[in-house]
């Protein structure tokens, strides 16, 4: 085994990518992973300019990205890819379905065919909640049953990329994440981030439906560590499952999230409720991941929601 492996983070300057980079820098257990980034900067977090690591600042579809990969690691003995790129907004998928097919299936498939070499390992970052209808606890072997078009494209991406990586002589893994929140989320519009910024700014937010819908929220620092852990296991040649889960194994409602934000900020959050029936019809009512499965990568060190929201509040308060 060589001393280090090139870890290619496609979309590495975005929300999850920045948390992976934080984990790599903080933990000696990940010293065998040498990160490089490909990112078109369309969703890059503030401060990426100061990061001192090899990077291609352009689309992963560009010919220049392939030349960049050959420059940073010409050796033939295997790189590790973490693929974070794609469209993620459920509400947009019904209005722009062909864009979602292009972003979540066609472009990633072309990248695999053009970029992968035999011996490479490819980790696709996928979704837990959107692949299923919310009527049962999510497990790594749950059958696909997406409620929206976004989820359908992610299911197709998992299946198609898995076969293409195999055709290219590589090793394929999937990590399915639940609802991620936390540091480096400046460009995120999801509930915890929007609600926390509103509490800081004294603004009002909209709660869709009755606020009783629940999600399995996972702190972004845990996600970064979990993804880095799988990459380190692959680098060490350890056996790994084809599908892994990253969540908390617990579920919380939007109203519980609001209460946690108010507790962290020490101030009330102004909100109004809207029926939003058309939107809610496309989303699972409840999402929770199997608690034993999320601990395969995280162990018992899962950040409780109240603590994660406290850290998220501190992040936004410092940037206020």
BELFEN-V419253 format. One line per field, one symbol per residue. psi: psi as a letter, one per 30 degrees, with the letter a starting at -180 (. if undefined). burial: + if it has 16 or more other ideal C-beta (glycine too) atoms within 10 Angstrom, else -. A space follows every 50 residues. Layout:
BEGIN
psi=???
burial=???
END
This chain:
BEGIN
psi=klelkkjjjjgfgaeeeeeeeeeeffkffgfgkjklkkkggfgklkffff kilkkjilkffkefeeeeeeefifkggklkkjjfllkfjeeffffheeee eeefeeeeeeeeeeeklkflkjjkjakeefflfgglkklfgkkkikflee eeeeeeeeeeeeeeeeeggakklkkkkbjklalggegkgleeeeeeeeee fglklkjkbfgfklljkkkeeeeeeeeeeeeeeeefglkllfklkjafgl kkleeeeeeeeeeefgllkklkkkeheeefffkkekkklkeeeffeffbf ikkleeeeeeeeeeeeefg.
burial=----++++++++++++++++++++-----+-+++++++++--+++--+-- ---++++-+++---++-++--++----+++++++++++-+--+------+ +++++-+++-++--+++--+++++++++++++++--++-+-+---+++++ ++++++++-+++-++--+-+++++++++++++++++-+-++++-++++++ ----+-+++-+-++++++++++++++++++++-++----+--++++++++ ++-+++++-+++-++---+-+----------+++-+++++--++++++-- -++-+--++++++-++----
END
